[in-house]
Structures are given as structure tokens and as C-alpha cells.
Amino acid sequence: DLDVKGGGQSNTVLLIALIVMLLLVGGGGAAFFLLSGDDSSTEADAAASSEHEAEKVESKETHYLKLGKEFVVNLEDDSKVNFMQIDIQVMARKTEPLDLIEENMPVIRNKLMLILSSQKYEEVNTREGKEKLREEIKQAIQDVLHEESSKANIEAVYFTSLIMQ
């Protein structure tokens, strides 16, 4: 009785091993025939796919540009003299807007100096005030860019350093 049971188990293990081997060989053969087919259509599909992926990657890339050295301006206040030192960077998805910013840096820095020096300490000292200032700066830069090219846009303005006293 023991020999018959043991033989049945070894037959089951042998049968399972045989099925697994057949599946592996069959899968390998199918993969070989599918992958070694007509190369011209596969290459065209791969080229189209890589172009589409390159477009997607380009739109997701981020490019940053620091707007020269930091700005140091006096802030409007009735009671005492306050100043602000601020580093500003812009972010765009393409390099064209950043190239235009570099070409027009004196105009942009002048506009930003006027905007920054007209700020009130009490307003810029709040989070909401800083967000409003970021949007105002972004719009000023967009205005300069749109004079040069209607397609050039920046996505964001960041304050990378801000000291107020």
C-alpha cells in the first residue's frame, strides 16, 4: 500500500513538472515567432511611439531661470524704513520663454523693481500678500514676453529667498 501511494505522488509531481516545461517551451516559441516577424512595421511603430513620448516628456520638463542677482528695495511704510531683499526664479515648460526673459532682462528687472518698491510692509508680510505679489510679478513678466511672442509663457514665479526688515 505504501509503495502505491508513493508512486502516485511521484507521478503527480512528474506530470506537473512536464506541464510546466511544455508551457515554458511553448511560450518561448510563441515569443520567438512574434518578435521575429516583419521588422519594418515594428520599426515604424517604435519610431512613432518614441516621437509621441518625446512630446510628452518635453511638456513635463521644467526649466528654471534666476532673474539676475537679488532685488533689494525699500518698502512703503509711514512710520519707519523697511526693506526687502528677494531672489526670484521663474519656471517654464519650454526654453523659449526663458531665452526671451534673458534677452529682455533689463526691462523685466525694471518692471519688477517698480512693483517691489511699491509694496507695503504690512501687505507683503502675510502669506496672501506674498501670493498676490507672485501673481503680479508673473503677470508683468508675461506682458513683456507677449510683446515678443504670443506663445511664450512662464508657468510660475518662485521666491527662493526673501528677507524683510
Buried (B, 14 or more C-beta within 10 A) or exposed (E): EEEEEEEEEEEEEEEEEEEEEEEEEEEEEEEEEEEEEEEEEEEEEEEEEEEEEEEEEEEEEEBEBEBBEBBEBEBBEEEEEBBBEBBBBBBBBBEBBBBBBEEBBEBBBEBBEEBBBEBEBEBBBEEEBBEBBBEBBBEBBBEBBEEBEEEBBBEEBEEEEBEBE
